[in-house]
Amino acid sequence: MLLLNTEDARAAAQRRLPRIFFDYIDGAASTEATARANEADFARWRLEQRVMTGAPKPNLATTFLGETHGLPFMLGPVGFLGLYRGNGEVQAARAAAAAGVPFCLSSFSIASINRVAREAPGRNMFQLYVLTDRALGAEMLAAARQAGVETIFLTVDCAITGIRERDVRNGFRSLTSLTPSLLARLARKPGWCLDMLRHGKPRVEALATHPEFGNSVLAQAAALSSRIDQSLSWDDLAWVRENWPGKLVVKGLLCADDARRAADAGVSAIVISNHGGRQLDGASSTIDRLPEIAAAAHGLELLIDSGFRRGADIVKALALGASGVLLGRAYAYALAANGGTGVNQIISALKAEIEIALALMGCPDIPTLRADGARYVRPA
Ligand SMILES: Cc1cc2nc3c(=O)[nH]c(=O)nc-3n(C[C@H](O)[C@H](O)[C@H](O)COP(=O)(O)O)c2cc1C
């Protein structure tokens, strides 16, 4: 299967996945305006074409989160990868490791962090929500530590879930078991059904010792979501610190004041994110807010996600102050469409686009792009 870009992957994912899962990946909050803005607002910036620079073939290696990686992006946390493709978390993590980039496992995953570490050794990271059930949160962090994880992402923009109308219509969160109507809808995608049957009934492995969460993945998903602590505050970072001695990245900030607050709290880095437009519909795109956050947050490392579909999008974010980019839907579509091979294909496509863009701008490497961003990227 030829996946030249994220649009190819999205179309192929739509063909293969039951609608309830495609819509869960593709959909966003309410009118989905923020999700559209995330992609559209990259057009507010232009790359600077330069010729006859004699620059060598660009080198894409770069440092973020304290380590040097092969590419300036990583695979961010996306829930339930194992529902889009059998053993999806492991397949995605293997693709990341092969490309020399980190993979961050969502705490809402089919595979446990232990399985990912065992079957896909690489730079694996773990994402956590603050749960009302603090003991379960501590258990997840302990499992991550045992699996050799050094960096966690604490997601803070999801204490209350946005209204995702496609999910409401499809019953994504309200269904807790396989109803006849859902079974009939799933059966329309036999390729997906066979893949799931081959890999056994999907269950959230991290909840294997917690029967109180139910015995179907739908019940587990609903029960986990209902335990996200809606009263999350900055004070909760103290709890995380007590339970996590490693690097702490706070994910889901969108304004300069919050970034300053995170810097004061001494976190390792933040992810500028609006959760791919899945939370506050009407919020700014992340690329729109990156320059002001970069100006305000001296010394704080900035990662970014939401809406990244093309290599040029990544180039723009690096020039505007980000040290690295997290992919979300871009790789989730590819995984659904073509498994780990699909993720490899999308990583390669983005890599080629970044390489060509840098070459056509006469930029030799990512550190130069980041240090001299205004030379390479300009307002439209
Ligand atoms: C299907 C799906 C599930 C997600 N699950 C999680 C999650 O479990 N934890 C988390 O921190 N972010 C989650 N996110 C948000 C992503 O980490 C990321 O912020 C977002 O996808 C970026 O937007 P993009 O998909 O437009 O690139 C999810 C996103 C999608 C699309």
The ligand as an SDF file (V2000), in Angstrom:
LIG
                    3D

 31 33  0  0  0  0  0  0  0  0999 V2000
   -7.3370    9.1450   18.8680 C   0  0  0  0  0  0  0  0  0  0  0  0
   -6.5500   10.0210   19.7890 C   0  0  0  0  0  0  0  0  0  0  0  0
   -6.3190    9.6120   21.0760 C   0  0  0  0  0  0  0  0  0  0  0  0
   -5.5480   10.3930   21.9350 C   0  0  0  0  0  0  0  0  0  0  0  0
   -5.2590    9.9400   23.1880 N   0  0  0  0  0  0  0  0  0  0  0  0
   -4.4500   10.6650   23.9880 C   0  0  0  0  0  0  0  0  0  0  0  0
   -4.0570   10.1650   25.2480 C   0  0  0  0  0  0  0  0  0  0  0  0
   -4.4340    9.0720   25.6390 O   0  0  0  0  0  0  0  0  0  0  0  0
   -3.2500   10.9510   26.0010 N   0  0  0  0  0  0  0  0  0  0  0  0
   -2.8140   12.1790   25.5930 C   0  0  0  0  0  0  0  0  0  0  0  0
   -2.0770   12.8480   26.2960 O   0  0  0  0  0  0  0  0  0  0  0  0
   -3.1640   12.6630   24.3980 N   0  0  0  0  0  0  0  0  0  0  0  0
   -3.9610   11.9400   23.5860 C   0  0  0  0  0  0  0  0  0  0  0  0
   -4.2900   12.4320   22.3460 N   0  0  0  0  0  0  0  0  0  0  0  0
   -3.7710   13.7330   21.9240 C   0  0  0  0  0  0  0  0  0  0  0  0
   -2.4510   13.5740   21.1990 C   0  0  0  0  0  0  0  0  0  0  0  0
   -1.4040   13.2480   22.0700 O   0  0  0  0  0  0  0  0  0  0  0  0
   -2.0510   14.8920   20.5120 C   0  0  0  0  0  0  0  0  0  0  0  0
   -2.0690   15.9430   21.4510 O   0  0  0  0  0  0  0  0  0  0  0  0
   -2.9550   15.2460   19.3500 C   0  0  0  0  0  0  0  0  0  0  0  0
   -3.3050   14.0870   18.6340 O   0  0  0  0  0  0  0  0  0  0  0  0
   -2.2390   16.2180   18.4320 C   0  0  0  0  0  0  0  0  0  0  0  0
   -3.0500   16.6090   17.3680 O   0  0  0  0  0  0  0  0  0  0  0  0
   -2.9510   15.9430   15.9040 P   0  0  0  0  0  0  0  0  0  0  0  0
   -3.5440   14.5860   16.0320 O   0  0  0  0  0  0  0  0  0  0  0  0
   -3.7930   16.8670   15.0930 O   0  0  0  0  0  0  0  0  0  0  0  0
   -1.5250   15.9150   15.5090 O   0  0  0  0  0  0  0  0  0  0  0  0
   -5.0550   11.6520   21.4900 C   0  0  0  0  0  0  0  0  0  0  0  0
   -5.3060   12.0580   20.1750 C   0  0  0  0  0  0  0  0  0  0  0  0
   -6.0410   11.2640   19.3330 C   0  0  0  0  0  0  0  0  0  0  0  0
   -6.2550   11.7170   17.9150 C   0  0  0  0  0  0  0  0  0  0  0  0
  1  2  1  0
  2  3  1  0
  2 30  2  0
  3  4  2  0
  4  5  1  0
  4 28  1  0
  5  6  2  0
  6  7  1  0
  6 13  1  0
  7  8  2  0
  7  9  1  0
  9 10  1  0
 10 11  2  0
 10 12  1  0
 12 13  2  0
 13 14  1  0
 14 15  1  0
 14 28  1  0
 15 16  1  0
 16 17  1  0
 16 18  1  0
 18 19  1  0
 18 20  1  0
 20 21  1  0
 20 22  1  0
 22 23  1  0
 23 24  1  0
 24 25  2  0
 24 26  1  0
 24 27  1  0
 28 29  2  0
 29 30  1  0
 30 31  1  0
M  END
$$$$
